[in-house]
Amino acid sequence: MQLKQPQIGKILVWVISLVLCLSAGSTIINLWARRGIVSEREADLVRLQEENKTLENALQDARGEQFVERIARDKLGMVKPGETIVIMPGSTETAGGETKDKSNVALWRQWVELFF
């Protein structure tokens, strides 16, 4: 049994159509499976943009003179010319701005240090 030319053409068209349909179906399934990835990335982008704005604001604050002065006073214990340092009794800060850890000192010793 021999196939005629028109029958071979029809079979060839059907085979090509079937392959194209399967390929398109596979592509659609892949896109459907990956639709969540796009929404996750968009949420990450929004979060990172907000974090970036926060960091830019912190950088602008750190570049200002007020920030430098505050760090110099709080962390380094520096003062402006003409200012006087007053250390109050019972203060837990040292001249360098560090705090003493009194958790290891006995309670009676803390009372003695407070009054004498």
C-alpha positions, 0 to 999 in steps of 0.5 A: 500500500502506497500513500499518495502525495496529498496524504503524506502532506496531511500526515506531515501537517498533523505531526508538525501541528502536534509537535507545536501544540505540545511545545506551546503547552509546555511553555504555558505550563512553565510560565504558569509555574513561574508566575509566583517568582515575579511577584516575589521579586517585586516584593523584594524590590520594594523592600530593598528600595525602602531599605535603601531610602533608610540607609540614604537618610542615615548617611545624610545624617552621618555626614552632618556636623550634628552627628559628628558633634554628638559622637564626639561628646557621647563616645569620646567624651570631648567638649567644646572650648569654654565648656565645663564637664560636670560629673554627678555622683552615682553616675554610671558613665566614665569620662570616655562615655563608657558605662561601668558594669555594676552587675558583678559588684556586690550590692553592699560595695555599691552602697559604700561607693555611693556614700563614700 
